[in-house]
């Protein structure tokens, strides 16, 4: 298999940084395009009272801007001068957003760390990684720390 479009989700944990290193190596080996994605978790979902919506929206924008800054730091650390790397911030439920993005953008490989910030929630594999593995329409390469 030769990947042409690789997706690598990051949550800025050491596990996801290791997955990013693997994804970068594969990008170079295959001459692929790499999309690095982080998902800002929507803590409220559909349960927002209309009178509180403007506060929620400003918090959402702050969280997205914060995530963009974190991605820029990651870019400087890992691939400051690398061509063919896209940086994306999504908002919502992590596994759902990642799966939708991968499908919409036509990724043919997902490289993901097995445990992120919420790794304690699962003993064997992280909950986001587990759902991505089960539902992805393309191959998924998991990377352990």
PAZAPA-4460 file (N, C-alpha, C; in steps of 0.05 Angstrom, whole numbers, plus 32768, in hexadecimal, padded with zeros to 4 digits):
% residues 145
    n_x    n_y    n_z   ca_x   ca_y   ca_z    c_x    c_y    c_z   seq   type   mol
   8011   7FE8   8000   8000   8000   8000   8011   8019   8000     1      X     A
   800B   802B   7FEF   8019   8045   7FEE   8004   805B   7FF3     2      X     A
   8007   8067   800A   7FF4   807D   8012   7FFA   8096   8002     3      X     A
   7FE5   80A4   7FF9   7FE8   80BD   7FEC   7FDF   80D4   7FFD     4      X     A
   7FCC   80CE   800F   7FC1   80E3   8020   7FBE   80D8   803C     5      X     A
   7FCE   80E2   804F   7FD0   80D8   806A   7FC3   80EC   807E     6      X     A
   7FB4   80E1   8090   7FA8   80F1   80A6   7FB4   80E9   80C0     7      X     A
   7FBD   80FD   80CF   7FC9   80F7   80EA   7FBC   810A   80FE     8      X     A
   7FAA   80FE   810E   7F9D   810E   8124   7FB2   8112   813B     9      X     A
   7FB1   812A   8147   7FC3   812F   815E   7FB3   813C   8174    10      X     A
   7FBA   8135   818C   7FAE   8142   81A4   7FC5   814E   81B5    11      X     A
   7FDD   814F   81A9   7FF5   815B   81B5   8001   814B   81CC    12      X     A
   7FF7   8132   81CF   8003   811F   81E3   801C   8114   81D6    13      X     A
   802D   8107   81E6   8045   80FB   81DC   803E   80E4   81C8    14      X     A
   8028   80D6   81CE   801F   80C0   81BD   8019   80CB   81A1    15      X     A
   800A   80E1   819F   8003   80EC   8185   801B   80F8   8177    16      X     A
   802E   8102   8186   8047   810C   8179   8057   80F6   816D    17      X     A
   8057   80DF   817A   8065   80C8   816E   8057   80BF   8155    18      X     A
   803C   80BF   8155   802D   80B8   813D   8033   80CC   8127    19      X     A
   8036   80E5   812E   803D   80FA   811A   8058   80F5   810E    20      X     A
   806B   80ED   811E   8086   80E6   8113   8084   80CF   80FE    21      X     A
   8074   80BB   8105   8070   80A4   80F2   8062   80AE   80D9    22      X     A
   804D   80BF   80DC   803F   80C9   80C5   8051   80DA   80B3    23      X     A
   8062   80EA   80BF   8075   80F9   80AF   8089   80E8   809F    24      X     A
   8092   80D3   80AC   80A4   80C0   809F   8096   80B3   8087    25      X     A
   807D   80AB   808B   806D   809F   8075   8068   80B3   805F    26      X     A
   8062   80CC   8067   805E   80E1   8053   8076   80E3   8041    27      X     A
   808E   80E4   804D   80A6   80E7   803D   80AC   80CE   802C    28      X     A
   80A8   80B7   8038   80AC   809D   802A   809A   809A   8012    29      X     A
   8081   80A2   8014   806E   809E   7FFF   806A   80B7   7FED    30      X     A
   8075   80CE   7FF6   8070   80E6   7FE7   8053   80EF   7FEA    31      X     A
   8048   80EA   8001   802C   80EF   8006   8026   810B   8011    32      X     A
   800D   8112   8012   8004   812A   801F   7FFC   8121   803C    33      X     A
   8002   8132   804F   7FFB   812D   806B   7FE9   8143   8076    34      X     A
   7FD3   813A   8081   7FC2   814D   8090   7FC4   8147   80AE    35      X     A
   7FCC   815B   80BD   7FCD   8159   80DA   7FB4   8167   80E5    36      X     A
   7FA6   8158   80F6   7F8C   8162   80FF   7F8A   8160   811D    37      X     A
   7F7F   8174   812A   7F78   8173   8146   7F5A   8179   8148    38      X     A
   7F4D   816D   815B   7F31   8171   815F   7F2C   817E   817A    39      X     A
   7F20   8196   8179   7F17   81A3   8192   7EFD   8196   819A    40      X     A
   7EFC   818B   81B1   7EE5   817C   81BB   7ECE   818F   81C2    41      X     A
   7EB7   8189   81B7   7E9F   8199   81BD   7E93   818E   81D7    42      X     A
   7E97   819B   81EE   7E8D   8191   8207   7E6F   8193   820B    43      X     A
   7E62   81A3   81FA   7E46   81A8   81FE   7E33   819A   81EB    44      X     A
   7E3D   8193   81D4   7E2D   8186   81C0   7E14   8196   81B9    45      X     A
   7DFD   818A   81BA   7DE4   8197   81B3   7DD6   81A2   81CC    46      X     A
   7DE3   81A2   81E3   7DD6   81A9   81FC   7DDC   81C5   8205    47      X     A
   7DDB   81D8   81F3   7DE1   81F4   81F9   7DC7   8204   81FB    48      X     A
   7DC3   8210   8212   7DAC   8221   8215   7DB0   823A   8204    49      X     A
   7D9C   8243   81F5   7D9F   825A   81E3   7DAB   8273   81F0    50      X     A
   7DA5   8278   8209   7DAF   8290   8216   7DCD   828E   821B    51      X     A
   7DD8   8276   821A   7DF4   8272   8220   7E05   826E   8206    52      X     A
   7DF7   826E   81EF   7E05   8268   81D6   7E1C   827A   81D0    53      X     A
   7E19   8294   81D5   7E2F   82A7   81CE   7E48   82A2   81DF    54      X     A
   7E44   8299   81F8   7E5B   8292   8209   7E69   8279   81FF    55      X     A
   7E58   8266   81F7   7E63   824D   81EC   7E72   8252   81D2    56      X     A
   7E67   8262   81C1   7E74   8269   81A7   7E8F   8276   81AC    57      X     A
   7E91   8289   81BF   7EAB   8296   81C4   7EBF   8282   81D0    58      X     A
   7EB5   8270   81E1   7EC7   825B   81EC   7ED1   8249   81D6    59      X     A
   7EBF   8242   81C3   7EC6   8231   81AD   7EDC   823E   819C    60      X     A
   7ED8   8258   8196   7EEC   8266   8186   7F07   8268   8194    61      X     A
   7F06   826D   81AE   7F1F   826E   81BD   7F2D   8253   81BC    62      X     A
   7F1E   823D   81BF   7F2A   8222   81BF   7F36   821C   81A3    63      X     A
   7F28   8224   818E   7F32   821F   8173   7F4C   822F   816E    64      X     A
   7F4C   8248   8177   7F65   8258   8173   7F7C   824C   8183    65      X     A
   7F76   8243   819B   7F8A   8236   81AC   7F96   821D   819E    66      X     A
   7F84   820D   8192   7F8C   81F5   8184   7F9D   81FD   816C    67      X     A
   7F96   8212   815E   7FA7   821B   8147   7FC3   8223   8150    68      X     A
   7FC5   8230   8166   7FDF   8238   8171   7FEF   821F   8178    69      X     A
   7FE2   820B   8184   7FF0   81F2   818B   7FF9   81E3   8171    70      X     A
   7FE9   81E4   815C   7FF1   81D7   8143   8008   81E6   8137    71      X     A
   8009   8201   8139   8020   8210   812E   8039   8209   813D    72      X     A
   8038   8205   8157   804F   81FD   8167   8059   81E1   815E    73      X     A
   8046   81CF   8159   804C   81B4   8150   8059   81B6   8134    74      X     A
   804F   81C7   8123   805B   81CA   8109   8078   81D3   810B    75      X     A
   807D   81E7   811C   8099   81F0   811F   80AB   81DA   812A    76      X     A
   80A0   81CA   813C   80B0   81B4   8148   80B6   819D   8134    77      X     A
   80A2   8196   8124   80A5   817E   8114   80A9   8182   80F6    78      X     A
   809E   8197   80EA   80A0   8199   80CD   809D   81B6   80C3    79      X     A
   80AD   81C8   80CE   80AC   81E4   80C8   80AE   81EA   80AA    80      X     A
   80BF   81DB   809C   80C4   81E1   8080   80B9   81CB   806D    81      X     A
   80A9   81BA   8078   809F   81A3   8068   8088   81AC   8057    82      X     A
   8089   81A4   803D   8073   81A9   802B   805F   8192   802C    83      X     A
   8046   8198   8024   8032   8183   8022   8026   817B   803D    84      X     A
   8026   818D   8051   801B   8188   806B   8004   819C   8070    85      X     A
   7FEC   8192   8074   7FD6   81A3   807B   7FD0   81A2   8099    86      X     A
   7FC8   81B8   80A4   7FC2   81BA   80C1   7FA5   81C1   80C4    87      X     A
   7F96   81B2   80D4   7F79   81B5   80D6   7F70   81B3   80F3    88      X     A
   7F5D   81C5   80FA   7F50   81C3   8114   7F32   81BD   810E    89      X     A
   7F29   81A8   811A   7F0D   81A1   8118   7F00   81A5   8134    90      X     A
   7EE5   81A5   8134   7ED7   81AA   814D   7EC0   8196   814F    91      X     A
   7EBF   8187   8165   7EA9   8174   8169   7EB2   815C   8179    92      X     A
   7EA7   8145   8172   7EAE   812C   817F   7EC5   8120   816F    93      X     A
   7EDC   811C   817C   7EF5   8115   816E   7EF3   80FF   8159    94      X     A
   7EEA   80E7   8161   7EEA   80D1   814E   7ED8   80D7   8136    95      X     A
   7EC0   80E2   813C   7EAE   80E9   8126   7EBA   80FD   8113    96      X     A
   7EC6   8112   811E   7ED2   8127   810D   7EE9   811C   80FC    97      X     A
   7EFA   810B   8108   7F10   8100   80FA   7F07   80EE   80E3    98      X     A
   7EF3   80DD   80E9   7EE9   80CA   80D4   7EDC   80DA   80BD    99      X     A
   7ECC   80EE   80C4   7EC0   80FE   80AF   7ED4   810D   809E   100      X     A
   7EE8   8118   80AB   7EFE   8127   809D   7F0D   8114   808A   101      X     A
   7F14   80FC   8094   7F23   80E9   8084   7F13   80E1   806C   102      X     A
   7EFA   80DD   806F   7EE9   80D4   8059   7EE5   80EB   8045   103      X     A
   7EDF   8103   804E   7EDA   811A   803D   7EF3   8121   802D   104      X     A
   7F0B   811F   803A   7F23   8128   802D   7F31   8111   801D   105      X     A
   7F27   80F9   801F   7F32   80E3   8010   7F4C   80D8   801A   106      X     A
   7F50   80D8   8034   7F68   80CC   803F   7F69   80AE   803B   107      X     A
   7F80   80A4   8035   7F83   8087   8031   7F93   807A   8047   108      X     A
   7F9A   8089   805B   7FA8   807E   8073   7FA4   8091   808A   109      X     A
   7F9E   8086   80A2   7F9D   8096   80BA   7FB3   808B   80CD   110      X     A
   7FC4   809C   80D7   7FD8   8095   80EA   7FD1   80A2   8105   111      X     A
   7FCC   8091   8119   7FC1   809C   8132   7FCF   808F   814A   112      X     A
   7FD4   809E   815F   7FDF   8094   8178   7FC9   8084   8186   113      X     A
   7FD1   806F   8195   7FBE   805E   81A2   7FB3   806A   81BC   114      X     A
   7FC2   807B   81C8   7FB8   8088   81E1   7FBF   80A6   81DF   115      X     A
   7FAC   80B6   81E5   7FB0   80D3   81E6   7FAB   80DD   8202   116      X     A
   7FA0   80F4   8203   7F9B   8101   821D   7F86   80F1   822D   117      X     A
   7F75   80E2   821F   7F61   80D3   822D   7F68   80B5   822F   118      X     A
   7F81   80AF   822D   7F8A   8093   822C   7F83   8083   8244   119      X     A
   7F7F   808F   825B   7F78   8081   8273   7F5C   8074   8271   120      X     A
   7F4C   8080   825F   7F30   8075   825C   7F30   8059   8251   121      X     A
   7F45   8051   8244   7F46   8036   8238   7F60   8028   8241   122      X     A
   7F5E   800F   8247   7F76   8001   8250   7F87   7FF8   8239   123      X     A
   7F7B   7FF1   8223   7F8B   7FE5   820D   7F90   7FFA   81F7   124      X     A
   7F7C   8009   81F0   7F7F   801D   81DA   7F6E   8035   81E0   125      X     A
   7F76   804C   81D7   7F66   8064   81DC   7F4B   8063   81CF   126      X     A
   7F37   8070   81DB   7F1C   806E   81D1   7F18   807B   81B6   127      X     A
   7F26   8091   81B0   7F24   809E   8196   7F31   808C   8181   128      X     A
   7F49   8082   8187   7F57   8070   8174   7F46   8058   816F   129      X     A
   7F3A   804D   8183   7F2A   8035   8180   7F13   8039   816D   130      X     A
   7F05   804F   8170   7EEE   8055   815F   7EF7   805A   8142   131      X     A
   7F0D   8068   813F   7F18   806D   8124   7F1F   8053   8117   132      X     A
   7F2C   8041   8125   7F33   8027   811A   7F1A   8018   8111   133      X     A
   7F06   8018   8122   7EEE   8008   811C   7EDE   8014   8104   134      X     A
   7EDE   802E   8100   7ECC   803A   80ED   7ED9   8047   80D5   135      X     A
   7EF3   8048   80D4   7F01   8055   80BD   7EFC   8046   80A3   136      X     A
   7EFA   8055   808E   7EF7   8049   8073   7F12   8045   8065   137      X     A
   7F27   804B   8073   7F42   8046   8068   7F53   8039   807E   138      X     A
   7F6B   802F   8076   7F7C   8022   808A   7F84   8036   80A0   139      X     A
   7F88   802B   80B8   7F90   803B   80CF   7FA9   802E   80DB   140      X     A
   7FBE   803E   80DD   7FD7   8035   80EA   7FD8   8041   8106   141      X     A
   7FD9   8030   811A   7FDA   8039   8136   7FF7   8039   813F   142      X     A
   7FFE   804D   814F   8019   8051   8159   8018   8052   8177   143      X     A
   8027   8041   8184   8029   8041   81A1   8042   8051   81AA   144      X     A
   803F   805E   81C1   8056   806D   81CC   806B   805B   81D5   145      X     A
***
